Amino acid sequence: MQHQNGIADESNLGVATKAAAEYIAVTFGNSFSVGTIYPMETSWRVQIQGTQLEAETPFVVGSLSVDKMNGQVVPLTASQIIDIRERVLLFAAQRRGEMARDHHGYLLPLQAKVKATAYAAEHITFFARAEGQPTWVTGTPPCWRVTITLNLRGSDRACALGFVEVNAVTGEVLPLTPEEITHQQKRAHHTAEAITRSAATAS
């Protein structure tokens, strides 16, 4: 029985690998490839590798899921696709010791998310992170407005805490006021308490 299951798993893995490779090629082009594949409960988690920039080894730029039952790729969202494309540019900029920018010289949205996550983790809560696609805010200077969410380990529930703005020219985070920081910290604390109570009740 174990042998049969092993054969089935191996066969499913082959189907998943082929499906992922085809999806990656169509969505991102031949400079991206299938990386390490991890078995999950109902799906395969497939790492997406970038093979550009003459890097010594391929680098992971994202992941996707393949359903174990039907062998179909779970399509990435438009935001996820943008993030993966920008992650390649971010990787290249980091190798040059620079911030990632577009052809106009403005900070890439993903670079703004990296800056916003670091700021939120330091000033709001360790479990805060940038989420979704940043919004362009016209002004002098123009900024990227990045939504900050609370993501607790072991929980699929996320709560929006507020936003952080990042200067699209210099890459500097526009500091929140003490009142704004306190508000987001209280929201994070109350959400964490609610999740803890819900988990305790369920058990």
N, C-alpha and C positions, 0 to 999 in steps of 0.2 A: 504494500500500500504506500509506504513511504517512497518507494522507488517510482511508483506511478505518479505520485504527487510531485516528485522532483522533476519528472519528465514534463508534466503539465506546466510547472512553474518556469522551466527552461523554455518551453514553447511560447508561453505567454510573454516572457521577457524578450524573446526574439521579435514577436509581433510589436511589442511596445517600442523597442529600439527602432524598428523600421518606420513605424508611424511617427515617432518623435523626430527622426532624421528628416523625413519628408516635410513635416510641418516647419521645422527650423529652416530648411533650405528655401521653402516658399516664402516664409515670413521675413527672414533676415538675410538670406543669401548664403553663398558658399563659404564665407569667411567665419561662419559659426557652425558648431558641430555638437553632437551628443557627448556629454561628459559622463560622470558617474551616475549610475541608476540605483536608487534605493527602494526596497519594497515597503509599501505602507499597507494599511489594513485592506483597503479596497482599490488601491491604485499604485502605480509606479511613479516615484518622484524622479524626474530626469533633469540633471543639471545641464544648462546651456553654456557651452564654452565659446569664447572668442579666440580666434586663431590669427588675429591681425597684429600689426605693429611690430612684426618680427620679434615677438617676445620669445624668451627661451622656452617657456612652456605655455600651453593654453591656459587661459584664466577664466574663472567662472563669472558669468555676467547675469545669471538668473536661473530660473528653473520652471518646469511645467509638469503637469500631471497627465498620466495616461490611465484610463479606466481599465482595471484588470478584467472586467467582465466582457466588455465589447472591444477592447483594444483601441478605443478612440481617444485622441488627444483632447483634453479640456482646453478650449481656446483661451489664449491670454487676452486680457482686456487691452483697450487702446492705451491706457496709462501704463500698463506693464510693458507693452511693446516699446513705448517711448523710453521708459526707464532703462530697458536693456540696451537699446541703441545708444543712449547717452552714457551708459556705464562704460562702453568701449572708449568713448572720448574722454571720460573722466579718468580711466586707467592711463591713457596716453598722456594726459596733462600731469597726472601724478608722477609719471616717470620723468617728466621734464621739470618737476618741481613747481608747477604752475596750477592755477585754478582753471577748470574747464569752462570755455566760453564758446558762444556761437560765432557765425561769420560776421556779425555786427560788433563783436567784442563784448557782448553782454554775457553775464553768468548763465550757464545752462541751468534749467530748472532742477535737474538732479543734483548739481553742485550746491544749489540753494538749499535743497532738502538735507544734504549732508551737514551744511553749516547750521541749519535750523535744529536738526536733531542733536548736535553737539551742545548747542546753547540750551535747549530745553532740558536735556539730561543733567546739565550742570546747575541750572537755575530753578527748574520746576520740580522734576522728579526723574530718577534714573530710568524709570519705565516709560518715559515720554519719548515719542518719536514722530518724525514727519510722515504724513500720510497723503496719498492721492497726488494729483497734479497741481503744482503751484499756480496761483493766479497772478497775472501781470498787472501791476498797479502803476499807471502813468503818473509821473511827477518829476520833481527835480530833487534828488535823482529818482529814476524809475526803480521799482522794487519788485521782488517776488514775494507774494503773500503765501505762506506755507501753513497748512492746517496741522496742528499738533494733537496727537491722540495719546491716550493711555493704553498701553498694551502690556497686560500682566502675563507673566510666564505661566503656562499651563491653562490659560483661559483664552477662548476664541473671541471673547467679548472685548470690544474696544470702545472707548468713550472719547468724543471730541472735547478737548480742553480749551481750545482757543486757537490763536494763530500767532506766528512770528513773521516779521518782514525782514527780508535780506536785501541789502543794497545791490542792485544788478550790475553796478559799475565796479565797486570796490570789493564786493563780497562780504562786507561787514554786516553783522546782524544789528538791526535797530533795537536797542535795549528796551525791554518792557519796563513799565513803571512798577514800583513796589506794589501798588494796588493790583495791577494786572497779574503780577506773579502770585500774589496771595490768593487771588480769585481762582487761578488755574490750579494752584496747589490744593485749595479746599475742594475743588471739584474732583481732583484726582483722589484725594483722601476719602471723600464720600462714596465715590464709585468703587474704590477698592474694598471699603467696608461692606457695601451692598453685595459685591461678588462673593466675598468671604462668607457672609451670612447665607447667601443662596446656596453655596457649596456645602455648608454645614447642614442646612435643612435637607438637602438632597441625599446626604449620606445617612 
